[in-house]
Amino acid sequence: MAYANFPLPELLNEINNNASNTEFTVPGRFQNLFPIGIGAQGAVCAAMDVVTGRPVAIKKLSRPFQDVTHAKRAYREIKLMRLVDHPFIIKLLHAYSPQNSLDTFRDIYLFTERMDTNLSVVIGNPLDHERLSFLVYQMLCGVKYLHSAGIIHRDLKPTNIVVRADCSLKILDFGLAKVVGTNFMMTQYVVTRYYRAPEVILNMEYDTKVDIWAIGCIMAELITGRVLFPGTDHVDQWNKIVETLGTPTPELIAKAPSSERRYIETLPVHPRPTIEQLFPDESFLATAAGSPELNNANARAMLARMLTIDPAERMSTEEALAHPYISLWFQEDEVNRQAPVPYDHALDEQELSLDQWKALLFQEIREIQAETLEAEAVESESESEPESVESGLFGDLESESESESSKLEQLESESEPESA
């Protein structure tokens, strides 16, 4: 389901030319590359697949082997992208490296569906309730699907949500995603500060509700055109939350670790404002009456439940999707799509070396390239005489030497599970 176009023709013309400083080496079938963005995870170019006629986005990962953390994030992102299949989550079409041996392996390119821009471009442009509620509905469907597989996104923010002019969106960037049940803790600096949930700031245990908090922050930003909690560091982030929403209950403060609790107790008590004070009627775009459920009061009720400091009292994805402000968009295959095969998080609980992560990534790229070649061969057989492997999308995968294969096997044998 999609609504109407954003009434913003300039929406489609926003690009980040900084991406043009990054060199892209991709197969020749991808033509007309032009930069559309750059961030901490890498640069992105738009391109046209001249064989299929399909527009694509190509992301070149930024220095994936600079350290263990970056290599692990790259591996996790690719594995998760291969697992998920939801209309509101970006789809991985291909992965590619121009290097054909583990020794020279350096660059990783991810090919995905191409959208028009990211949500940050929309912020500051007035949205009526229909567009606002439909955008939030899609975010909620996407994270519900992830949560059903035990995956917490952990880094939802406007630049990690891409949109088209028809108001459809897709969630992307799984490099910081966490699988429920893994033992490693989330640090302060995993979630982008402005969208960081209170329980993360306080170093408390957390769950899928951190994604709901982030969606609440994004929804508020879409309404007001500005960041709701613009903290300058993690301490100031907490102060901004408390100054805006009021001092949390003694029950929540008692759950915080001792050092955080002592700090909170030194702060002045801030009264809790009403949701009407935070988001008065003038915050919303005055539009002609549409669906009766789409009104200022229901939008505020959604925000109040998503932006609850205590995660135990915060709205769940199921509750949010059942809310009158959202439920009118209900589509069974969007809300209750079958969960993907669970991600095997055993590797996340291991301490692997950089060379081991690099070997795993190389193997992953080879598998994706082989699957692409196999799919092309099947398609070619159904249409005409089969093409040779060399004429496929990613070149000859069978040309690797025996020494290369043994090198991979040696590194993989060193990657046996260890205790977390």
C-alpha angles and dihedrals in degrees: 000000000000133000128212132307120279106256089236118100091180089062090084095051100061113114135154108233091194086085088068088074090068119086115229121201108186137149115288094246088074106080140171096037116188130168120258104166151343132206144151092292096050148286124298130209130185117228143167122241098220092195097057098021088232123141112230141182117229119203119195108202112234112242095323092183100046090108143344093270094057093044092050092049091050092050093048093048093052094045092050094045089054091053103047126082115174131130091236096049122076114257123226109226101175143345124211145179123189089212115088101194135057091236093058096034106130114131132061124191123190118200116204142161111292121239129182103250142319127278095255088073090058094052111100093032114104114254125192121225093263094058093039095050093044092052091050091046091057093048090051093048091051096050092043088057091049092046091051087063092047093255122138112196094207096186108062111155136137094269090054092057118073124199143192127218090254088068094253117136142189132203117230145172112066097177092112098037117131129208115227109246099033117126103226117101127233112245126216091257100054098082116054105259101242092055097039114129119235093245090058092050089050093049091241128145112279141190140179090314089083087073091051090054090052092051089050090053091049092048090051090050092051089053100044101027093231139084110273098212108024099181119176094211136356093277093049088045090060091046092052091051093050094044089052103038101025133249112313123244121278088244092062093042089053090059093057121098114268098257093050091044092053091051093050091050090058092058124093116257112257119204117237111248123214118259087242090060092051095045110023121184092264089064090070129072111253106231139163115280114273127156108004091228092061102082141121094262094055092045089053091047089055092050093048092056097043094045096054111135094214107070090206088065096038120109118263123224090254092052092046093052090050093052114113091238090061109021096077088077093055116147116171097222091049099045101035104026113160111269117251123247105287115263112249100237096181091107091054088063094054132087103228127175123247090253090053093051089047091053091050091050092048090051091048092052091047091052093050092047091049091050090051092051091048092050090049091050092052091048091047093051091052092052107031144328112331118262122232118259090248091063093054127108099272105025132243112341093178096067097083116119127243089248090058092053092048090050090056092047091052093052093045091051087056089054096073112144116277130189115277 
